[in-house]
Amino acid sequence: MDTTNTGPLKGLRVLDLTRILAGPVSTQLFGDLGADVIKIERAGAGDDTRKWGPPYVKDADGNDTTESAYYLSCNRNKRSVAVNIADPDGAALVREMVTKCDVVVENFKVGGLDKYGLSYASLKEEFPALVYCSITGFGQTGPYSEQAGYDYLAQGMGGIMSVTGEADGQPMKVGVAIADVMCGMYASTAILAALRHRDNTGQGQHIDLALLDSQVAWLANVGSSYLTSGNEPARLGNQHPNIVPYQVFGASDGHFILAVGNDGQFRKFCDFAGLDDLPDDARFATNDARVQNRTILVPLIEAATQMSLKSHWLDGLAAIGVPAGPVNTIPEAFADPQVQHRNMQVQMPHSLAGSGEVNLIGNPVKMLETPVSYRHAPPTLGEHTDAVLSDLLGMDTAACDSLRERGIIG
């Protein structure tokens, strides 16, 4: 694998004081795009998600190592430094690293870094150009700001669970920790915007990101529909609130997705499905009418789709330009030829893996001139401690050994 740094953020350095998922998602994106990401971890313990398994990476004998698949998912392209920031000398060491960094990202509880001299308030006077991003459950202000926040809570409180799941079933969380992931993505965008401002003015700033805020923000059209109409959105299972037919349908050998986005596509679908009379029926002639009469229309379509194989629908509808697709399992998704062509699975060398490498999800960003690069596999705890202290602070082996003997670094 070519490990050359080709990314557009080459030369940028990020001090990563995050763990779990939201923060690491953001900093991994910076690493993929070329930034030097220094992941600060608790000496002897590390990121909590290292232990969030199984599954774990297997060694040469087939035994579990200390690296979980969860941890691997969001810690590529980082260098791990193990430091005991509870020791004043450890905190001072991290503060010294800030002098060599453009960005700090952290997800401690509100005020949690004050006692270490590593909060934004503690650093802003000395480092006026620093971009500092704080990620918490509920933000730096407000009645919930002191509470711990988790993805599941954000999904529930932010409304997405109320519109996810079958109409007569329980509210359902999304199968991926999407509140965490989206908060990390919002953080990345905000940091880049703040860096643009810094480059223009020399002025850094504090960015306040909350899981709950992010969750509410990506209610998107569903939230906007409520704000516009005043009507509470309901759970519709796999149906779309504003487009019909746009859902999963049964075939004789499984299920497929039909995503009719306009009246022309509906007519073409009906012609192919032998439902020629439906497009001229006033109840179904327009999307508005189909939304109003979905409980009548959907069973008519279902009766037709169940008569043929999935391949009949997928191949036939693709040929006439009607959007349709399979409902893939995770293995099927990674085996899909389009997914493989787009390099959405990558292998990286890893010192603990018995096979010599780990399988990771690829970065979806495709840039012509400055492509993402895969330079560092998710690091083992403290893997780069000595190298980073040498690179950033000019420490030699004797100095690192002394810090290690005193329990300041791992």
Secondary structure, DSSP 8 states (H G I E B T S, - for coil): -------TTTT-EEEEE--SSHHHHHHHHHHHTT-EEEEEEETTT--GGGGS-S-EEE-TTS-EEEEEHHHHTT-TTEEEEEE-TTSHHHHHHHHHHHTT-SEEEE---TTTTGGGT-SHHHHTTT-TT-EEEEEESS-SSSTTTTS---HHHHHHHTTGGGGSS-TTS-----SS-HHHHHHHHHHHHHHHHHHHHHHHHS--EEEEEEHHHHHHHTTHHHHHHHHHH-------TTS-SS-SSEEEEEETTEEEEEE--SHHHHHHHHHHHT-TTGGGSTTTSSHHHHHHTHHHHHHHHHHHHTTS-HHHHHHHHHHTT--EEE---HHHHHH-HHHHHTT-EEEEE-TT-TTSEEEEE------SSS-------S--TTTTHHHHHHHHH---HHHHHHHHHTTSB-
